[in-house]
Amino acid sequence: MKRQLSLLMLGSRSQLYRAILILAAMAAAQLGLALWGIQHLDVNAGVAVEKVLDWWPVRWTAAVAMAGLFVCLGAVGRRGGRVDYTWYRLPISNVARDVWPMVFGVLVFLIVWAVQLAVAVSVVSLYGQLQPERYHQQTLFLAAYRSSYFHGLLPLEDGWRWAVTIFRYLGLGLYGGITMIRSVRGKRTIHPFVSLIAMTIITSALGSYEWDTIVLGVLWFMLCIAIVQLPGRAEPEEEEETL
C-alpha cells in the first residue's frame, strides 16, 4: 500500500502546488469581478446578488481555471523524465498505475468544487457587508439560490441537481487522471474542451434539467472513449542484472 501511495504522492508533489496557484488566482479573480459587479451592475431592481453570481465573467473565470488544470495535468509526463522514471520503476501493478492518477484527479476537482462554493458564499457575504442596511444574510442567501451558478454548486434539496453536480466533478476528475496517464505515456488529450463543456452546465435555467443531462452525457461519453482508448504502457528497457 505504501508503494501505491507513493504514486499518489508523486502526482501531488508534481502538480498540487500548481493546482493551488491556479485556484487561488481563480478565487481572487472571481471575488474581484464580483466586487466590481456589486458596485456597477443594476442592483436597484430587487435583490441582485444572483445577477452577480450569474454574470458571465465570474462563471467563465472558473472555466479558464479548469482548462489550466487540464493543461498542467497533461504536462506531468514532460518534466525531463524524472516523473517517468519513478512512475515506471515503482514495484506496483499496472492497475495501480492507472487507478491512483484517477484518484488524484478526482481529489483535485473536488477541491475545485469546494473553492468555487467558498467563493460563491463569500460573494453573498460580501454583498451583505457592502449593503447591510438593505439586506439580511438569509434574504441574500435565498436570492443567491436563484442563481444557476450557485444552485449548481449547492443544490440543497434538489436531488437531481446533486447527482448532476457530483457526476460532473467526478467525471472531470477521472478525465484529469486519464490526462496524466496519457501524458506519461507520450500522448496528448483534449484539455480545454472537456473543462468548458462542464462549465456550460451551470448556465442552465433554474428548474431545467434537459441541458444538464445532455452536457453530462457528452462528458461521460468522452470519458468512456478516453478509457477505452487508454494507451498501453511502453516500459523503458530494463538494465541487465549482473550477478
N, C-alpha and C positions, 0 to 999 in steps of 0.2 A: 504493500500500500504506500509506503514511503517513497518508493521509486516512482510510482504513478503520480503521487502528489508533486514530485519534483518536476514533472512535465507541466502541471498546472502553475507551479511557481515560476517556471521558465517563461511561460506566457505572461504572467503577471509582471515579472521584472522587466520584460522587454516592451510591454505595451501599456501597462496600467497607468504609469505616470503620464503617458501621452493622452490617454483617455481622460484622466483627471484634469489636465490642462485644457482639453477641448471642452469638457463640460463646464469648467469654471468660466471659460470665455463665453460659452452659450448663456450661462446664468447671468453674467454681467451684462451681456448684450440685451437679453430679454428684459431685465429689470430697467436698464437704461431706456429702452424703447417704450416700455410701459409707463415710466415716469414722464417721458415726453408726451405720450398719448393722453395720459390723465390731464396734463396741463393744456393740451391743444385740441384734442378731439371734442366733439359736441357732447358735453356731459350735462347739459341742462335739461334734456328730454328724458326725465326719469333717472333711474339708477343705471349708469352706462358702463359699469365695470366689465360686463360681458362683452361690450364692444372693444374694450382694450385687449381682453384676452383673445378675442377672435380676429383681432387686427392682423392682416397677413404678414407684416414684418416679424411679429412675435412668433407666429406659427412656423414660418419658413426659416427662422434662425435655428430652430431645433432640427429642421430638415438638413440644413447645411452642416450642422454639428454631427448628425448621424452619418452623413456622407463622408465627413472627415474621419470618423471612426472606422468606417469600412476601408478607407484608403490606408489607414495606419495598420489595421489587421492584415491587409493584403501585402504589407511591406515586411512582415515578420521574417520571411524567408530570404530577404535580400539585405543581410547585415554582415557581409563578409564571411559567411559560412560558420560563424560562431554558434548561432542558434541551431543550424542544420546539424552540426557535429554532435551537440548534446542530444538533440531530438532523436537521432538515429541510433545512438550508442547507449541510451538508457536501456537496461535489461528488462523491458516490459513487452507485453503483447502488442501486436499491430492494432487490435481492437482498442486498447487503451490509448494508443497514439491518435486514434480518431475520436474517441469519446471525450477525453479531457479538454482538448481545444474547444469542443462544443460547449462543455460545461463553463469554461472561461467566457465564451461568447455570451451565453445566457446571463451569467453574472454581470457582465459589462452592461448589457441592455436593461437589466433590472435596475442597475444604478442610474441609467439614463431616465427610466421611468420615474424613479424616486426624485431625481434632481428636477425634472420637469414639473412634477407635482409640487415640490417645495417652492419652486419659483412662482407657480401659479397662486399658491396660498399666500406667498409673500406679496404678490401684486394686489391681492384682495386686502391684505393688512395695510399695505402702503396707501391704497385708495382711501381706506378709512382714516388713516392718520393725517392725510392731507386735507380731508374734509370731515373732521369729527363732528362738526355741528349739524351736518346734513344727514349722515347715515350711521346706523348701528351696525356692528360687525355681523350680526346674524342676518340683517337685511342684505348686506353686501354679499354674504355667502350664498344666500338664496338667489340673488341676482346673478352671481357668477355661475351658479349651477345651470343657468340657461345657456351658457357658452358651450358650444360643441367641443371646444378645446378642453375646457375644464371638465366637462362631463365625460369626455373620453379618457381622462386621466383618473377620475374618481367617480365611477358610475353610481355609487351608493346602492340603491335598491334596484337598479336596472340590471337584472341578471344577464340578459343577452349582451349588453354592452360590456359587462365584466368579462364574459367569455371572449368577446372580440379583442378587448384590450390585452388580456392575458396571452392569447394566442398570437397577437401582433408582436409583442415583445419577445415571446418565446421563439417565434419564427425568425425574427431578426437576429436573436442571439445564436440560434443554430446556424443561420446563414453566415454570421460572423465567424463562427468556429470553422465552417467549411472554407471560408475565405482564407483563414490561417493555414489550414491543411493544404489547400491548393497552392498557396504561396510557397510553403516549404518544399512542395513537390514540383516547383518551377512552373506553375500555371497561374493564369490571371482570372479574375472574377469581375462581373459587372457590379461595381460597388454602389455608385450613387443612385442607380435606377431602383434598386430594392428599397433604399432608405427613403427616397422621395415618394415612392408608392405608399409606404407606410404612413408618411406624413399626410398624404391627401385624405386618409381616413377621417381625420378629425375635422375636415371641412364639411362633413355631412350634417344635414339639418338635424336638430334635436328631435328624437322620436322616429327618425328614418333609419332603417337598417339595411335597405337594399344595397346601397353603395358600399357600406361597410363590409357586407358579405362578399360582394364581388371582388373588392380590393384584397380582402383577406384571402380569398380563394386563389387569386393570382399569386400572392406572396407564397402561399404554401405549395402551389403548383410548381413555381420556380424552385422552391426549396427541395421538393421531391426530385425534380430533374437534376438539381445540383448533387443530391445524394447518390442518385443512380450513376451519374457521370463522374463521381469522385475518382480522381486518377489513382492508379496503383502506386505503391511505394517503390521508388527507384533507389535501392540501397547502394551506398558507396561501397567500393571494393574493400574487402576486409584485408588487413595486413596479415601476411603469412606468419604463423606462430613458429617460434624457434624453440626447440627443445633444450 
